[in-house]
Amino acid sequence: MGRTKTIDDADILRIAERLFRDKGQAVSTRTVAQEAGISEAVLYQRFGSKDDLFVAAMTPPQADVEKLLGTPSPEDVKAHLQEVAGRLAAYFVELMPTLLHVITHPSLDRPTLAKWHRGLPFMQLQEALTARMVRWRNEGRIAHVEPAAAAQGFMAAVHSVAMFETMNGQPRREGRKAHVQSLVAVLWSGLEPHPAAAGSSSRRGRP
């Protein structure tokens, strides 16, 4: 009879992620195996190589897009975007240490990094936000902008908040809200609908 697993793969990946985030890529597979209570040979049987283990451990779980984007406000798109930006900034700050560990890994080749990046939540979030931008533009709630570009610009701006906060090496929770709101206010200057479009939306009625 085969030997029964004493720990599942998900638990091993959580242990590996903690070790890699705390101590960097130099953590040995022996250390990961010891922490998981398995042999190094079993670790390689399950994950193939140290790089494969690293990439699997450092791939974040799927994002809860509905929770992050929230329910759109039927009246105030700007206020809604400020709320979304606040949630996304906090989420990106949590992800940033993991992302930096992966992109600075000295031995991962470009195809591996590209495959890893496709598993990240950014495109999923951007596509959902683009769909909202399309609807808002059609309803006259934002200016006649390219929805995909607007969504990408919004995501990039919020991502920069997390990047700067991480690179500065200190949390900015206290000032993050005001910073994000100011950032959205700047973006809103390009998204704000023209009076004619807003009037047209009012005449059509809002759901």
N, C-alpha and C positions, 0 to 999 in steps of 0.2 A: 504494500500500500504506500501511496505517496505521502510525504510529510505534510501535515496540515499547516497552512499559513498561520503564523502567530500575530501578524500585523498586516493590515491591508495596504495597498499601494498609496491610497490617499493619505493615510497617516504617515507613511514614510516621506511623502512629498512635503507634508507640513513640517516634519522634523528637518528635512533638508533645506527647505526655504528659510526656516529660522536660523539655521547654522550659516547658510550662505549670506543672509542679510546681516547677521551679527559679525561674521568673521571674514567674509569675502570669498572669492573663488578658490583661495588656497586651501580651504577645508578639504580634508582627505575623505575618500570614500570609506576608509576604515573608520573614521570618526562618525560619519553618518550611520554606518552599519551598527556600530557600537551603541549609538544613541537609540537606534530603532530596535535593538535587541536581536539582530540577525547577523549572519555571516556576510563578509564582503562578497563572497562568491554568489550568494543569493541576491544581493543587491545588483550585481552585474547581470544575473539571469533575468531579473525583472526589468531593468532599465537600459541594458546594453553597454553604455559607456558613461563615464563621468560627465561628459558634455551633454549627453542625452538626459541624464538625471538632472543636471543643472537647468537646462531649458525647461523641462517638465515642471520642476519645482518652482521656477520663477515665472511661470505663465499664470497670471491672475485668473480667478474664476470669472465666469460670464457676469457682466454687469446687469443690475436690475434697471433696465432702461426706463421703464414706467415710473419707478420710484425716483430716479435721478432727474428725469425731465418733469415729473409731476403733471397735474391736470392743468391745461392751459386756461388762463383767465379769459373769460369772454369779453372783458372790457379793457383791461390794461396790459397790453403786450409787454411794454417796457418793464413794469413791475414784475411780471412773470419771468422775464429774461433775467432780471436781477436775482430772483429766487433760484432759478436754474443755475445761474453762474455760481452762486454761493455753494450749492450742493456739489456741483462738478469740481470746484476748486478744492473742497475738502476731500473729495474722492481722489483727485489727482495727487494731492499731497500724500495720501496714504500709499498710492502706487509708486510714487517717484523713486524711493530708495531701491525698489525691486527693478524698475526700468533702468536706472543708472548702472546697477550691477551687471545687467545683461549687455547693454550697449558698450560697456567698457571692458567686457571679457576679452582677453588677448587672443584666444584661439578659436572663437566662433567665426565661421566664414559667412560671407554675404547671403548665400541661399538659406543657411540656417537662421540667420537673423530675420530675413524676409518672411520665412515661414512662421517664425515666432511672432513677428509683428502682426501678421494676418490673424493671429489668435487673440489679439488684444481687443479691448472693447471700443476703441476709438471710432472705427468705421461704423460699427453698429449704432453708436450714439450719434454720429454725424448724419447717417442716413435717416434716423428718426427725426432729428432736428430739421433736416432738409425738407422732409415731408410736411412738417409744421410750417416752415417758411413758405412753401408752395401754397398751402391753404391760406395763410395770412396774407400773402401777396394777392391771391385771387379775391379775397374778401376785402381788400383795400386797407388792411390793418397795418401793413408795412409798405414801404415804397416799392416801386417796380424794379426790384433788384434780382440778380441771379441767385436763386435760393441755395444752391449748392455752395456757391462762393460765400454767401452770407453765413451759412452754417459752419463752413470751414474756418472763416475768419473769427467767428465767435468762439469756436472750440480752441483755436490756436491762442487767442488772447487769454482765455481762462487757463489754458495749460501753462502759459508763461507765468501766471501768478504762482502756480505750484512750483515751477522750476526755480524762480527767483527765491521763493521762500525756502526751498530745500537747499539751494546753493548758499544762501546766507547763513545756514546752519542754526537757525532758531525759529521756533513757531511764531506765526503772526495771527493767531486766531482772533486776538482782540481787535487788531486793525484790519483783518482780512475783509470783513463785511463792507466797511466803508471803501476800501480799495476796489473791491469787485463792483460795488455799485457805481463808483466813479468811472470805472472801465466801461461798464455797460452804457453809462450816460454818453460817453464818447462814441461808442459804436452806434447808439441810438440816433445820433445826428445823421448817420447815413441810412438808417432803416426807417426813420419816422415818415409816415405817409404824408403826401402832399394834401392840402385842404380839399382839393377836388376829389381825390381818391377816397379820403375819409368820408366826405359827403355822400359819395356814391355808395359806400358801404352802409351808411346809415339808412339810405333810401331802400336798399335791398333788404335790410333787416339782419339781425344777428341771431345765430342759433342759440 
